[in-house]
Amino acid sequence: MKLKVEANAPFRICQLTDIHLGKAPLNEADQKTLAKLEQLFKKKQYNLIMLTGDLLWGKDNSVPQASLEKLFTVLNATKIPVAITYGNHDSEGAYDRAELRAYEKLLEFPAEKSNVYTVFERENYTLDVLTATDEIRNRIFVWDSGAYSKWNLEVEYAAIEPEQVNWFLENARERKQADFDLGFMHIPLPEYKTTESSVFVGTKGEDVCSSELNSGLFYAFLRNQNIKAVFAGHDHDNNYQKTFHGVQLTYGNVTGYNCYGRLPRGVREITLYADHCDTKLVSFE
């Protein structure tokens, strides 16, 4: 589905992250997660549902399609466009990222992807928010931030690959400093660790589990100046937002009950305009 909005109207995004469904039949915690999402979507209306990884406990899920079908049934009932990127736990089991992406055919209302680029099994793409005259008002960049480090590096979590940085620069070339574009990924960038901040809102309940290596994507943001806000997941006890060199670095909120974390479960709402965005946390409790 194309993402359409009037020129000055709000475009509302619901970020789900770290749902962590186990194997089917779903346990009580997973059933609670889906029930809470159903309740949320009966009360709220969005223009896009964005899932930022760890949909599954991949290592323990021998039939991931059965679990994803339960989640997608809830999403399909909303009739809202859906976009997905994956996390480190999704492909820990017998199913790789390409096989998991194939199940996206079960989505009845997938958001229309552009500029799709896959490298090392990681799919990257853009979502264009279009006006009534099909002009791009906002561009949403989605990176698959990978899982665990490759290349015999003695670090745990993957870094954004140089090819993914180049992909961004190529597809941001037509975007201008005055544009207000967003980014989504699962594993936060190393810049989430920095202490310099003009705005800090929310909870920091654990260390930032980014890659230990910085491959330069944030520098590319500053160079092109179109990315104004980035949203990640991964760290279940963090849901804060801060500003670093003019870019909002924001966590979603852990959504699933079948995983660690002391934060109340919920979602992050993002209200996107032509020249700014507002965000807030929505708790299920």
C-alpha positions in Angstrom: 0.0 0.0 0.0 1.1 3.5 -0.8 1.5 5.8 2.2 -0.5 9.0 1.6 -1.1 12.1 3.6 -2.4 15.7 3.0 0.5 18.2 2.7 0.2 19.6 6.2 -1.6 16.7 7.9 -0.1 14.4 10.6 1.1 11.0 9.5 0.8 8.6 12.5 3.2 5.7 13.0 2.9 3.0 15.7 6.3 1.4 16.5 6.2 -2.1 17.8 9.4 -3.6 19.0 10.7 -6.8 20.7 7.5 -8.8 20.6 9.4 -12.0 21.1 6.7 -14.6 20.2 7.6 -18.1 21.2 6.5 -21.3 19.4 2.9 -22.1 18.7 0.6 -22.8 20.4 1.5 -19.5 22.0 2.0 -19.4 25.8 0.1 -17.1 28.1 2.5 -14.2 27.9 2.4 -14.2 24.1 -1.4 -14.4 24.1 -1.4 -11.4 26.4 0.8 -9.5 24.0 -1.6 -10.1 21.1 -4.7 -9.3 23.2 -3.2 -6.0 24.3 -2.4 -5.1 20.6 -5.9 -5.9 19.6 -7.2 -3.6 22.3 -4.8 -0.8 21.2 -5.8 -1.0 17.6 -9.5 -0.9 18.5 -8.9 2.5 20.2 -6.2 4.0 18.0 -5.9 4.7 14.3 -2.5 4.9 12.6 -1.2 5.4 9.1 1.6 2.9 9.5 2.6 0.1 11.8 6.4 -0.3 12.0 7.9 -3.4 13.5 11.5 -2.9 14.5 12.7 -6.4 15.1 12.7 -9.4 17.4 9.3 -10.5 16.4 10.3 -14.1 17.4 12.4 -16.2 19.7 14.0 -17.7 16.6 16.1 -20.3 18.4 13.1 -21.8 20.1 10.7 -21.5 17.2 10.9 -24.6 14.9 7.8 -23.5 13.0 7.9 -19.7 12.9 5.1 -19.4 10.3 2.6 -20.6 12.9 3.6 -17.8 15.4 3.9 -15.1 12.7 0.4 -16.0 11.4 -1.0 -15.2 14.9 0.7 -11.8 14.9 -0.2 -11.0 11.3 -3.9 -11.9 11.9 -3.9 -9.1 14.5 -2.2 -6.7 12.1 -4.4 -7.6 9.1 -7.5 -6.8 11.1 -6.4 -3.2 11.4 -6.2 -2.7 7.6 -3.2 -0.4 8.3 -0.1 -0.6 6.2 2.6 -2.7 7.9 6.4 -2.6 7.5 9.0 -4.9 9.2 12.7 -5.1 9.9 14.3 -7.9 11.9 16.4 -8.2 15.0 19.1 -10.4 16.3 16.8 -13.1 17.8 14.6 -13.5 14.8 17.0 -15.6 12.7 18.9 -17.4 15.5 17.1 -20.7 14.7 16.8 -22.8 11.6 15.2 -20.0 9.5 17.3 -17.3 7.9 16.2 -13.7 7.2 15.2 -14.5 3.6 12.9 -17.3 4.8 11.3 -15.1 7.4 10.8 -12.3 4.9 9.0 -14.8 2.7 6.3 -15.1 5.3 5.5 -11.4 4.9 3.3 -12.5 2.0 0.8 -13.3 4.8 0.4 -9.6 5.4 -2.7 -8.2 3.7 -1.7 -4.6 3.8 2.1 -4.4 3.4 3.5 -0.9 3.1 4.9 -0.2 -0.4 8.7 -0.4 -0.3 11.1 1.5 -2.6 14.8 1.4 -3.1 15.1 -2.2 -1.8 18.6 -3.3 -1.3 19.8 -6.6 0.3 23.3 -7.3 1.4 24.5 -10.2 3.7 20.8 -11.2 4.0 19.8 -7.8 5.4 17.0 -6.0 3.5 17.1 -2.2 3.5 14.4 -0.1 2.0 12.6 3.2 2.0 9.0 4.1 2.6 7.8 7.3 1.0 5.1 9.4 2.6 3.3 10.9 -0.4 1.1 14.0 -0.8 -2.1 13.9 -2.9 0.0 15.0 -5.9 2.5 12.1 -5.3 5.3 14.3 -4.1 7.5 12.8 -1.4 6.8 14.7 1.8 8.8 12.5 4.1 11.1 9.5 3.4 11.5 6.8 5.9 14.7 4.8 5.7 14.7 1.2 7.1 17.9 -0.6 7.9 18.2 -4.3 8.8 20.8 -3.8 11.5 21.7 -7.5 11.5 22.3 -9.8 14.4 25.8 -10.8 15.6 29.1 -9.7 14.3 30.7 -11.3 11.2 34.2 -11.2 9.9 35.9 -12.9 12.9 35.6 -9.7 14.9 35.7 -10.1 18.7 32.5 -8.1 19.3 29.0 -9.3 19.9 26.5 -7.2 17.9 26.7 -6.5 14.2 27.5 -3.0 12.9 25.8 -1.4 10.0 27.8 -2.5 7.0 29.6 0.1 4.7 27.4 -1.0 1.8 24.3 0.0 3.9 25.9 3.4 4.6 26.5 3.8 0.8 22.9 2.8 0.1 21.7 5.5 2.4 23.9 8.2 0.8 22.7 7.1 -2.7 19.0 7.3 -1.7 19.3 10.4 0.3 21.0 12.3 -2.5 17.7 13.8 -3.7 16.6 14.7 -0.2 17.4 18.2 1.2 18.4 19.7 4.5 15.0 21.1 4.8 13.3 17.7 4.5 12.2 15.8 7.6 13.1 12.2 7.2 13.2 9.3 9.7 15.2 6.1 10.2 14.2 2.8 11.8 16.4 -0.2 12.8 16.6 -2.8 15.6 20.0 -2.4 17.1 20.7 1.1 18.2 23.6 3.1 16.8 26.7 3.7 19.0 25.7 7.3 19.2 22.9 6.3 21.6 25.7 5.9 24.2 26.9 9.5 24.0 26.3 11.7 27.0 25.9 15.0 25.1 22.2 15.7 24.9 20.0 18.7 24.6 16.8 16.7 25.2 16.5 13.5 27.3 13.1 12.1 28.0 12.1 8.6 29.2 13.8 5.7 31.0 17.4 4.5 30.7 17.3 1.2 32.6 20.3 -0.6 31.1 23.5 -0.1 29.1 23.1 0.6 25.4 23.7 -2.7 23.6 24.9 -1.3 20.2 27.7 -2.6 18.2 31.1 -1.8 19.8 32.3 -0.7 16.3 31.1 2.5 14.6 30.8 2.1 10.9 29.8 5.8 10.2 26.1 5.8 9.5 25.4 8.7 11.9 28.2 10.7 10.3 26.4 10.2 7.0 23.2 11.6 8.6 25.1 14.7 9.5 26.6 15.0 6.1 23.3 14.8 4.2 21.2 16.5 7.0 17.8 15.0 5.9 17.5 12.5 8.8 16.0 14.2 11.8 15.0 11.3 14.0 16.0 7.6 14.3 14.1 4.9 16.1 15.5 1.6 17.5 14.6 -1.3 19.8 16.7 -4.1 21.2 17.2 -2.8 24.8 14.0 -3.7 26.7 14.7 -1.5 29.7 15.4 1.7 27.6 12.6 3.8 26.1 14.3 7.2 26.2 14.7 9.9 23.6 17.5 12.4 23.3 19.0 14.7 20.8 22.6 14.4 19.6 24.0 16.9 17.0 20.4 17.8 16.1 19.2 14.3 15.5 16.6 12.7 17.8 17.8 9.3 18.9 14.8 7.4 20.2 14.0 4.0 21.5 10.7 2.3 21.0 9.1 0.6 23.9 9.3 -3.1 24.5 6.0 -4.6 23.3 6.0 -8.3 24.2 5.5 -9.9 27.6 7.5 -13.0 26.7 10.9 -11.5 27.4 13.0 -9.7 30.0 12.4 -6.1 31.1 10.9 -4.0 33.9 9.3 -1.4 31.7 5.5 -1.4 31.3 4.8 -3.0 27.9 3.5 -0.8 25.1 4.3 1.0 21.9 5.8 4.3 20.7 3.5 6.7 18.7 5.2 9.0 16.2 3.2 11.8 14.7 5.1 13.0 11.6 4.6 16.3 9.9 6.3 17.9 7.0 8.8 19.7 9.2 8.9 17.9 12.6 7.6 14.9 14.6 6.2 14.4 18.0 6.5 11.1 19.9 5.0 9.6 23.0 4.9 6.3 24.8 1.6 4.4 25.1 1.5 1.8 27.8 -0.8 -1.2 27.7 -1.2 -1.1 31.5 
